[in-house]
Amino acid sequence: MIPDISNARPPQAARYNRHMARGWESKSVEEQQAEARSTPAKAKTPLTPAQVAAQRLKQGLMLSRKHVLQEIEASQNPRRLQMLQKALADLDAQLNRLG
């Protein structure tokens, strides 16, 4: 005969943790929201147009460098590989000049 488990209750610890997790979670969220409202966001200093241009140039060079590295990994032609290595060296030089 199969025992009737319809009236069985979960262990005391399981019931306790299930209810506590929900309570602690909501309190944590409330605390984080209150803290976010009370702490003013740090304002970033605006960049000059020259700084913005330098950042964009550096990002473009980094993207080109990444692309060249992918091409080097996929290249099987020795002449193309040599050309890509020169391009990589040129990109690295430009990045070094930017700082």
C-alpha positions in Angstrom: 0.0 0.0 0.0 1.2 3.5 -0.9 1.4 5.9 2.1 -0.8 9.0 1.9 1.4 12.1 1.7 -1.3 14.7 0.9 -1.2 16.0 4.5 2.6 15.8 4.7 4.3 19.1 5.6 7.8 20.2 4.4 10.5 20.2 7.1 10.5 23.2 9.4 13.7 24.7 8.0 12.4 24.6 4.4 9.3 26.5 5.3 11.4 29.0 7.3 13.9 29.7 4.6 11.3 30.0 1.9 9.5 32.9 3.7 12.7 34.5 4.9 14.3 34.7 1.5 11.4 36.7 0.1 11.5 39.1 3.1 15.2 39.7 3.0 15.2 40.1 -0.7 12.6 42.9 -0.7 14.4 44.7 2.2 17.6 44.6 0.3 16.0 46.1 -2.8 14.3 48.8 -0.7 17.7 49.6 1.0 19.4 49.8 -2.4 16.8 52.1 -3.8 16.9 54.4 -0.8 20.7 54.5 -1.0 20.5 55.3 -4.7 18.1 58.2 -4.1 20.2 59.6 -1.2 23.6 59.4 -2.9 24.0 61.9 -5.7 25.5 60.5 -8.9 29.1 61.6 -9.6 29.1 63.9 -12.5 31.8 63.2 -15.1 33.7 66.2 -16.3 32.8 66.9 -19.9 35.5 66.2 -22.4 36.8 68.8 -24.8 36.3 68.2 -28.5 39.9 67.3 -28.9 39.7 64.7 -26.2 36.6 63.2 -27.8 38.4 63.1 -31.2 41.4 61.4 -29.6 39.2 58.8 -27.9 37.4 58.0 -31.1 40.7 57.8 -33.0 42.1 55.4 -30.4 38.9 53.3 -30.4 39.1 53.1 -34.2 42.8 52.1 -34.1 42.0 49.4 -31.5 39.2 48.0 -33.6 41.5 48.0 -36.7 44.2 46.2 -34.7 41.7 43.6 -33.6 40.6 43.0 -37.2 44.2 42.7 -38.4 44.9 40.2 -35.6 41.9 38.1 -36.8 43.2 38.3 -40.4 46.6 37.2 -39.3 45.2 34.1 -37.6 43.2 33.2 -40.7 45.9 34.0 -43.3 47.7 31.2 -45.1 49.4 33.3 -47.8 52.9 34.3 -46.7 52.8 37.6 -48.6 49.5 38.6 -47.1 50.7 37.6 -43.7 53.8 39.8 -44.1 51.6 42.7 -45.2 49.3 42.2 -42.2 52.2 42.1 -39.8 53.4 45.4 -41.1 49.9 46.9 -40.7 49.9 45.6 -37.1 53.2 47.2 -36.4 52.0 50.5 -37.9 48.8 50.4 -35.8 50.8 49.6 -32.6 53.1 52.6 -33.4 50.1 54.9 -33.8 48.6 53.7 -30.6 51.9 54.2 -28.7 52.0 57.8 -30.0 48.5 58.4 -28.6 49.5 57.1 -25.3 
